[in-house]
Amino acid sequence: MAENYYNICRQHIGKCVVITEHNGKRHYGRITRVDNKHVYLQPLGNRGFGYGWGWGWGWGYPVALGAIAGLALAGLFFW
């Protein structure tokens, strides 16, 4: 399943998404990078405005691909 999310995330680099983990935790952000273990998100503020790039190496914070239970494009949620 992680391979599926890897491909989906790669196709949506630069897009705003909502990622739901298996434990129910949600992450809102813009996909900045994807590697074989993580998707990196730039956090979003209210209504889709960014907080900045203070996480990690400038790519955002990592979310493990294996923890992802669902992914949705966030454009509809913020506008």
C-alpha positions in Angstrom: 0.0 0.0 0.0 2.9 2.4 0.7 4.0 2.0 -2.9 0.6 3.2 -4.0 0.8 6.3 -1.8 4.4 6.9 -3.0 3.1 7.1 -6.6 0.1 9.2 -5.7 2.3 11.6 -3.7 4.8 11.9 -6.5 2.0 12.8 -9.0 0.9 15.6 -6.6 4.1 17.3 -5.7 3.4 21.0 -5.2 -0.3 20.4 -4.5 -2.1 21.0 -1.2 -3.4 17.8 0.4 -5.0 16.3 3.5 -3.2 13.1 4.7 -5.0 10.9 7.3 -2.9 8.4 9.2 -4.1 5.0 10.4 -4.4 6.4 13.9 -6.7 9.2 12.7 -4.2 12.1 12.9 -4.6 14.5 9.9 -1.9 16.5 8.2 -2.7 19.5 6.0 0.1 20.8 3.8 1.7 21.2 0.4 3.7 18.2 -0.8 7.3 19.4 -1.3 9.2 16.1 -1.7 8.7 12.4 -1.7 11.2 9.7 -1.0 10.9 5.9 -0.6 9.9 6.2 3.1 8.3 9.7 3.6 6.2 12.4 2.0 7.3 15.9 3.1 4.7 18.6 3.8 5.0 22.3 4.0 2.5 23.2 6.8 -0.6 25.3 5.9 -2.1 28.0 8.0 -5.7 29.1 7.9 -7.4 29.0 4.4 -4.3 27.6 2.8 -1.7 30.3 3.6 1.7 28.9 4.4 3.6 29.1 7.7 7.0 29.1 6.1 9.8 26.6 5.7 11.2 26.2 9.1 11.0 22.4 9.1 13.6 19.8 8.3 15.9 20.7 5.4 13.5 23.2 3.8 11.3 20.4 2.4 8.7 20.5 5.2 8.1 17.8 7.8 8.1 14.1 7.0 5.0 11.8 7.2 5.8 8.1 6.9 4.3 6.6 3.7 3.4 3.4 5.7 1.3 5.4 8.1 -1.0 6.9 5.5 -4.5 5.6 5.5 -5.9 8.3 3.1 -4.9 11.2 1.0 -7.2 13.9 -0.5 -6.4 17.0 -2.5 -7.1 20.0 -0.2 -8.1 22.6 -2.7 -11.7 22.0 -2.1 -11.3 22.2 1.7 -9.6 25.6 1.7 -11.5 27.6 -0.9 
